[in-house]
Amino acid sequence: MNNLAWTLDELIRDESSILLDTEIIRAIGRGSDTAVHLVKYRGAQAVAKMGNDTIPASTFLQEAQSMFEISGAGGFHRLLAVASDKPLIIMTLCEGDQVSTIAYEHDLKPTAWWINAFHNIAAAVQELHNTGYVHLDLKGNNILCTEEPKDLPAVHLIDAGLACKIGQVPAYFRDRSVPLSHDYHLWIAPEVVAAQTSSVLSDVYSLGMLFTNVRESYEECDPSEPWPEMLSDLEAQMTSYLPEDRPQLNEVIAILDGLSSSHPPV
């Protein structure tokens, strides 16, 4: 099902009618106030994101609107249904493993694989930006990546909970009497945590933090192949505190293109 065939209003229903069309198969993820399940929705596999009673339905309706307008860009889930009265979203199933799982739990990947994965992740983020949205919550468990083929890992960005129009700031950061500490949101750009603004460079910061986390995991495995110095330098530039000191995303992709040419898959 493609949400382009529907208007957003047609996908908003009450929780009870959505659940009549939904069969829960198993849990596949959990947060502090949300749970994610693999389900069958109208006979096809899908994903259900459910919130507890502390989350107003309006929060999920905002996320659903973002997902609807993103419309699959960056490999995103497509919206299938959202509840008007409870925090519940049904969306298409995306294949792949979380990048954090690949980095920390799977067999050690060569640097060439990671360079290609980073390139494809950056390209997916650029595709998202072309819709007028920024993600703002890019981290290892919000990016799915297939491990084959080894030179072209497919990417799915997931979780539109903080996604918003470029230049806006999510209510999670904006509507607080006391600003949040960046120490507890290290993967999110400082200007977003401080509720100042957002830009495409905010996502560049988060990508830089992701690259750094993967490198640290890689180096903990005592690999025989060193991490490319140019990639380490790129990470440092991407995670500059000031947005204007970060490279543009197209520059990041160009550098990864060059690294891919000098580190072909084996």
PEJO-V153965 format. One record per run of one state. SS is the DSSP state (~ for helix, > for strand, _ for the rest). FROM is the first residue (numbers start at 1). TO is the last residue. Records with the same first field share a line. If there is no record, write none. Layout:
BEGIN
SS=FROM-TO, FROM-TO
END
This chain:
BEGIN
_=1-2, 6-7, 14-14, 21-21, 31-33, 42-43, 52-56, 71-72, 76-78, 84-87, 93-96, 106-110, 130-132, 135-139, 146-154, 158-163, 166-170, 175-181, 185-189, 194-199, 221-228, 239-242, 246-248, 263-266
~=3-5, 8-11, 15-20, 57-70, 73-75, 99-105, 111-129, 140-142, 171-174, 182-184, 190-193, 200-220, 229-238, 243-245, 249-262
>=12-13, 22-30, 34-41, 44-51, 79-83, 88-92, 97-98, 133-134, 143-145, 155-157, 164-165
END
